[in-house]
Amino acid sequence: MRYDEFLARVRERGEYNSQDEAAKSTEVVLSVLAQRITPGEVDDLASQLPGPLGQTLAGAKQQQAESFGIEEFYRRVAERIGARPRTAEWDASAVLTTVADTVSGGELNQIISQLPSGYAVLFGKADLAN
């Protein structure tokens, strides 16, 4: 999937007014996700996403994954976007379901397996992908 196609899907799912708004939410959500998964997994994910998104992930990669739950994930996204946690949940879902559509099932399972169970629904999955 090309970068512009990725953003178009995020824009549609998130009901954003512009491509720029979709791009900002995408960057924020991926940056917070990069803090939560292992550096190796960040690299693997970055290799399957279109151009600038891989760079966003690489720029947010940490030496080791932090451990925080879904509510903290929403809080961090909300803080960076300047929105409420409920809005951040919507933003995260718009971005991460598009990620799920873009990457291989194996890669998606690797990401979801590193996260507490509440995260799977953000990717549009009840559990690990088939």
Beta strands, then each sheet from edge to edge (+ up, - down):
end
